[in-house]
């Protein structure tokens, strides 16, 4: 009797559970069709069982003198929505349909409880009716369960193999593009080690182990995506720094030319030459760090260079008269060149 009462609770729980599958991961994945096949086969099994339970519940409510038209209407909607799922081709559509099915089951449950209570029905008698319906449909349930298992056994290894193939192609393309993939390759090797245990879990029909290994494979796949994204970001950032260094080298070349002209005019440029030399050394340090792949050190070196350049700009500003009536110590053409160089140095900040 307790077993039958538990069956009634299963109906009242009114939830269609689904096998592990990540819709977010696979919205545009090449392995979409295999995943959809597994999900639809599983849903077909579960909805058939629920429909058998719902039909038995409707027959019971009629037997106790209740009007079951509202239950029949809900069942009709449930059947139509269940039938539509086999034609769906996206995870989002299936997710939406399952959400609607569970909502209908909850609606059915609430209406059923009210009718049974109103007409003094007995929960254990209802549970017995449900059990009899499931027993009567046992062959069909076993057939659908076998179909689901076969589809899962056929498609899970295919999904895994295709994921491996897709990741390998991605890593190869990234490597050919100059992206460092050594860390991603380590994760890739870890994923490949899961292939044989997953095959054995499928053969053994060990759903919990299949789910555990599938989640682990998905986690490793996401790790690879994050690593390759980070490495691509670093590659792009490195290219940006390389371009910046090239511009800074031209800027230092101009500063040296200006310093040389100032010296020819008899101006003491010792401090300017020292700062310029330091800035040049900073650029050299940045290039070395970038060659070693150390973006942080390269940025620090360029920041030090900018500090030296800011000091150079400050010294240049002293050559420019503060007031329009003040006389410049520089020829007008040299004063114009100094002003233009100051603007260049400040724009580099």
N, C-alpha and C positions, 0 to 999 in steps of 0.2 A: 504493500500500500504506500509506503514511503517513497518507493521508486516512482510510482504513478503520480504522487503529489509533486515530486521534483520535476516531472515532465511538464506539469501545469505551470510551475514556476518558470520553466524555460520559455514557455510561450509568453508569459507575462513579462519576462525580461525584454522580449521584443527587440532584439538586436541581431542584425545580420553582420557577423564578424567576417573579416576579409584576410586573406593571406598577406604576408609582408610584401609590400611593393612601394617604391618611392615614386610618387607621381611627379614630384618636383625634379627629380633627377632625369626623368625619362620623357618630358613633355615633347621633345623633338628627337628622341633617341632612335637610332636604327634598330634597336632591339624592342621597339614598341609593340610590334605585332605579337611577338612571343609572350610578352607580359600580359597583353590584353587577352590572349587565348587562355592563360592560366586563370586570370581573374573572372572571366565570363563563365568558365567551366565550374569554378567554385561557387559563384553566385547562383548558377542554374541548380546546383545541388541544394543549396541552402533555401532558395525560394520555393523549390518543390516541396521540401519538408514543411516549410511554413504554410504553404497553401493547403497541404494535407491537414495540418493542425487547425487551420482556420475553417475549412469545410466541416471538420468533425465538430468544431465548436458551434458552428451555425446549426448543424443537425441537432446538437444537444439542446440548444436554446429553444428550437422549435418543439422539441419533445416535452419541454416543461411549460409550454404554452406562451412563450415570448414571441414577439414580432421581431424576426431576424433580418428585416429588410435593410436596416442601416448597416448591419454587419456584412450582408451580401454586397452592398454598394461599395464598401471599403475593399472587400475581397476583389471585386471586379477591377477597381483601380490598381490594386496590387498586382493582379495578373497581367494587366496591360503594361504596366511599367516594367515588370519582370521580363516580359516577352521582348520589350524594346531594347534591352541591354545587349542581347546577342549581336545587334547590328551596330553597336557603338565602337568607335575607333580611337577614342582618347581617354586617358585616365580621368581628366576633369569631368567628362560627361558621365563616366561610370560613378565617380565619387558623388556627383549630384544626384544620380538615380538611386544610389544606395541610401543616401540621406533621406530621399523622399520615401523609399520603401520602409525604412525604420520609423519614419514619422507615421506612416499608415499603420504599421504594426502597433505602435503606441496608441493610436486612435482606436484600433480594433480592440486592444487589450482593455482600454478604459470603458468602452461601450459594453464589452462582454462582461466585465466585472459588475457593471451596473445592472445588466439584465439578469444575471445569475442571482444576485442579491435580491432584486425586486420580485423574482418569481420563486424564491426559496429553493433555488437549485443547490446541488451539492458539488463542491469542488472536486471531491474524489471521483464522483460519477463522471464529471467532465473530463478529468484526467484519464479515466478508463476509456472513454470514447476517443480521446486523442491517441492513446496507446494502440487501440484497435485499428485506427486509421493508419498509423505508422506501420503496424504489423502487416496490414493489407497491402501497403505500398512498399514493402521491404525490398522486393526484387528490383523495382524501379529505382529505389534509393541506392541499392548496391550497384546498380548499373551506372548511375550518375556519379557515384563515388569512385568507381573504377575508371570511368572516363576522365574525371578530374585528376586522379593519380597518374594515369597514363600521359595526359597532356603535360602535367607538371614534370614527370620523369623525362619526357621528350624535350621540353623547352628550357628547363632550368640550366642544363649543361650548355645548351645553345646560347642562352643569354650570357652565361659566364664566359664562354669562348669568344663571343662577339665583343664583350666588354674588354677582354684581354687584347683582342685584335685592334679595337678602336684606340685603346690606350697606347699600344705599341706604335701605331701610325702617328698618333699625336706627338709622342716623344720623339719619334724620328723627324717629323716636320720641324719641331722646335729646335732639335739639335742642328739640323741643316740651316736653320735661321740664325745660329750662333748663340742660342740660349743654353746655359749650363744646366744639365739635367741629372747630374749625379745623385742628388738627393731623391729626386722623383724616381729614378731607376731603382733605388733601394726599396721604395714602397711598391714598385711594380713587381719586383721579385717576391715580395711578401704576398701579394695577391695571387701570383702564379702557384704558390705553395698551397693555396686553398682549393685548387681545382680538383685534386684527387679525393680529399675528404668530402667535398661537396657531392661528387659523383656517388661515393659510397653511401652518403646520407640519403640521397635520392633513391638509390636501390633499396635501402633499408626502410624507406618511407618514414624516415625520422623527421617529422615536420619541425620540431623544436631546434634540431641541429641544423636543418636547412635554413631556417630563419636566422639562427645565430651566425652561420657562415656567410649568408647573403648580406646581413647587416655589416659584417666585418669587411667583406669585399667592397661594399658601397662606401664604408668609412675610408678604406684605403684609397678608393677612387677619388673621393673628395680631397683627401690629403694630397694626392698627386695634382689635382686641379689647382689647389691652393699653392702648392710648391711651384708649379709651372707658371702660375699667374704672378707669383712673387718674383720668379726669375725673369719673366718677361718684363715686369715692371722695372726691375733692376737694370735690365738691358737697355730699356728706353731711357731710364734715368742716367745710365752711364753714357749713352749717346748724347744726351743733353749736356752733361758735364764736359764731354769731349769737345763739343761745339763751343761751350763757354770758354774752355781753356784756350782754344784757337783764337777767339776774340780777345781774350786777355793778353795773349802773347803779342798780338798786333798793337794793343794799347801800350804795353811796356816798350815796344819798339818806338812808338811815337813819343813817349815820355823821354826816352834816351835821346831822341833827335832834338827835342825842345831843350833838354839839359845842355846838350852840346852847343846849341846856339846861344844859350844864356852864358855859358862859359866863354864863348868867343866874344861876348860883349863885356867881358871882364867881371862878371858876377860870380861870387863864390857859390859853387853848386855841390860842395862836399856833402852836406846833409841830404840834398836831393839825390845824389848818386848813391848814398848809403841806403836810403829808403827804396830806391829803384832796384838796387841789387837784392835787397831783402824780398821785394815783391817778385822778382824773377826767380829767386830760390823757392819761394812759396809755390809758384806755378810748376816748377820742376818736381816739387814734392807731390803736388796734386796729380801730375801725370804718372809718377811712379805708383802712387796709391791706386789710381784708376787701372793701371796695367795689372796690378795685383788683385783687382776686383774689390778693393776696399773703398766703397763709396763714401762711408762716413769720414774716413781720413782725408779723402780727396776734398770733400766739402769743407772740412776744418782748415785744410791748407789754403783753399780759395778764400775762406773767411779772413784768414791772416793776411793774405794778399790784399784784400779789400781794405783792411785797416791801414796797411802801408800806403795804398793808393789814396785813401782819404787824407792822410797826413801830407802826401805830396800835393794834393789839391789845395790844402790849407796853406802850404808854403807858396804855391803859385798865386794865391789870392793876395798875398802881401805885396806882390808886384803891381797890383791894380790899384790906382788911386781910389780912396774911399769917397771923395767928393769931386764933383765935376770941375771945380776950380783948382784942384790939386794937380801939380805937374807930375807926369809919369816919368820914371827913370828909364823906361824902355821906349824904343822907337815905336811908332804907331802900328807898323805891320807886325812887330813882335808882340805888342800888347794884344792885338787881335788874335794872334795865334795862341797866346796864353789863355785868353778868355774861352776860345773854342775848346782848348784842351781841358780846362776846368769843367766845362759842360759835359765833355766826353767822360771824364772820370766820375762825375757825380751820377751820370746816367748808368754807369756800370754797377752802381751799388744795388 
